[in-house]
Amino acid sequence: MSVSDARLAQLAARFAQLEARLASGTLEGAEFVAASRDYSELEPVARIAADVTAMRAELASLAELDDPEMRELAEEEIARLKEALPAAEHQLAIAMLPRDSADARSAMLEIRAGTGGDEAALFAGDLYRMYERFAAEQGWRIEPVSMSASEVGGFKEVVAQITGNGVFARLKFESGVHRVQRVPVTESGGRIHTSAATVAVLPQPDEVDVQIEDKDLKIDVYRASGAGGQHVNTTDSAVRITHLPTNTVVTCQDARSQHKNKEKAMQVLRARIYEQMREAAHGAEAEARKAMVGSGDRSERIRTYNFPQGRVTDHRINLTLHRLPEILEGPGLGELVDALIAEDQAKRLAAMGE
């Protein structure tokens, strides 16, 4: 999908106009925020577009050169530009792909133990630590919102907020069923067991994106369960919020303060309702995406972590990496994430006729 010179000129004009508006000093408040956001999104695209425009112009200029003494040097430069231009045009085509409006947002991460009992809970804990380390490597902040620990370790369920620029864009393909194959510590016979955990990554909305009215909420408070002894909660600090129109239920009991628990539960509730709104608004787009890297549906088995073979296989793109320890430690996850994003971009370009 080669971008025409006319389209490049339109892009350059739009970027110059946006620069002028920001430099004018006349924008204030929400208008300035919106223009700044548009600028930050358009600037990298405009930069690549300017490079492509310059390369095309130089090629045209060199092709018209008729000085015999300069012709040999010109031919060398023409060969270099013809080799470099397709890669730059491909990079521009990717940069100009329609973006998910939620890509720049922070995200809510939800991990739940699935089939496999105690081993599934341990695996859910492994996955949470993997994302925790990956987030730290990316410079993001990860903060637990709600945790339901298993008696043997790991989690029955854990919800965390990951804050940073572009979190959802990087992690949205992690949603689905993650399967583990290994010998549980409780298995005396050395038999390999298969367990699973589900992961959901939801974009984090602003309060203005999701308007929730008090009359639509049913809020219950109860005594949080504790580990016993001095940690037993003796006040009704745990919170359960039910959003009546959608029957969405969120609980939170980790903080000792009922107010804090309510605040965290509302963050999760807002994210879940926002995702429902996105799915309803982009039904056709969601169906099209299923034919690409994946739907992001948490019921879809997306990846297997095989401990005996030390491998991780992503079933959507048929990619196997024999680097399981490095991936679970966090840094190795980046290669999987990059491969999923690249595959999605390639298929969207192909769908657009490149």
Secondary structure as the mmCIF struct_conf table of DSSP 4:
data_model
#
loop_
_struct_conf.conf_type_id
_struct_conf.id
_struct_conf.beg_label_comp_id
_struct_conf.beg_label_asym_id
_struct_conf.beg_label_seq_id
_struct_conf.end_label_comp_id
_struct_conf.end_label_asym_id
_struct_conf.end_label_seq_id
HELX_LH_PP_P HELX_LH_PP_P1 SER A 2 SER A 4
HELX_RH_AL_P HELX_RH_AL_P1 ASP A 5 SER A 24
TURN_TY1_P TURN_TY1_P1 GLY A 25 GLY A 25
HELX_RH_AL_P HELX_RH_AL_P2 GLY A 29 ALA A 63
TURN_TY1_P TURN_TY1_P2 GLU A 64 GLU A 64
HELX_RH_AL_P HELX_RH_AL_P3 PRO A 68 ALA A 95
TURN_TY1_P TURN_TY1_P3 MET A 96 MET A 96
BEND BEND1 LEU A 97 LEU A 97
HELX_LH_PP_P HELX_LH_PP_P2 PRO A 98 ASP A 100
TURN_TY1_P TURN_TY1_P4 SER A 101 ALA A 104
BEND BEND2 ARG A 105 ARG A 105
STRN STRN1 ALA A 107 ALA A 113
TURN_TY1_P TURN_TY1_P5 THR A 115 GLY A 117
HELX_RH_AL_P HELX_RH_AL_P4 ASP A 118 GLN A 138
TURN_TY1_P TURN_TY1_P6 GLY A 139 GLY A 139
STRN STRN2 ARG A 141 ALA A 149
TURN_TY1_P TURN_TY1_P7 GLU A 151 VAL A 152
BEND BEND3 GLY A 153 GLY A 154
STRN STRN3 PHE A 155 THR A 163
BEND BEND4 GLY A 164 GLY A 164
TURN_TY1_P TURN_TY1_P8 ASN A 165 GLY A 166
HELX_RH_AL_P HELX_RH_AL_P5 VAL A 167 LEU A 171
HELX_RH_3T_P HELX_RH_3T_P1 LYS A 172 GLU A 174
STRN STRN4 GLY A 176 ARG A 182
TURN_TY1_P TURN_TY1_P9 VAL A 185 THR A 186
BEND BEND5 SER A 188 GLY A 189
STRN STRN5 HIS A 193 PRO A 203
TURN_TY1_P TURN_TY1_P10 GLU A 207 ASP A 209
BEND BEND6 VAL A 210 VAL A 210
HELX_RH_3T_P HELX_RH_3T_P2 ASP A 214 ASP A 216
STRN STRN6 LEU A 217 TYR A 222
HELX_LH_PP_P HELX_LH_PP_P3 ARG A 223 SER A 225
BEND BEND7 ALA A 227 GLY A 228
HELX_RH_3T_P HELX_RH_3T_P3 GLY A 229 HIS A 231
BEND BEND8 VAL A 232 VAL A 232
BEND BEND9 THR A 235 THR A 235
STRN STRN7 ALA A 238 HIS A 243
TURN_TY1_P TURN_TY1_P11 LEU A 244 ASN A 247
STRN STRN8 THR A 248 CYS A 252
BEND BEND10 ALA A 255 SER A 257
HELX_RH_AL_P HELX_RH_AL_P6 GLN A 258 ALA A 281
TURN_TY1_P TURN_TY1_P12 HIS A 282 HIS A 282
HELX_RH_AL_P HELX_RH_AL_P7 GLY A 283 LYS A 290
TURN_TY1_P TURN_TY1_P13 ALA A 291 VAL A 293
TURN_TY1_P TURN_TY1_P14 ARG A 298 SER A 299
BEND BEND11 GLU A 300 GLU A 300
STRN STRN9 ARG A 301 ASN A 306
TURN_TY1_P TURN_TY1_P15 PHE A 307 GLY A 310
STRN STRN10 ARG A 311 ASP A 314
TURN_TY1_P TURN_TY1_P16 HIS A 315 ASN A 318
STRN STRN11 LEU A 319 LEU A 321
BEND BEND12 HIS A 322 HIS A 322
HELX_RH_AL_P HELX_RH_AL_P8 LEU A 324 LEU A 328
TURN_TY1_P TURN_TY1_P17 GLU A 329 GLU A 329
BEND BEND13 GLY A 330 GLY A 330
TURN_TY1_P TURN_TY1_P18 PRO A 331 GLY A 332
HELX_RH_AL_P HELX_RH_AL_P9 LEU A 333 ALA A 351
TURN_TY1_P TURN_TY1_P19 MET A 352 GLY A 353
#
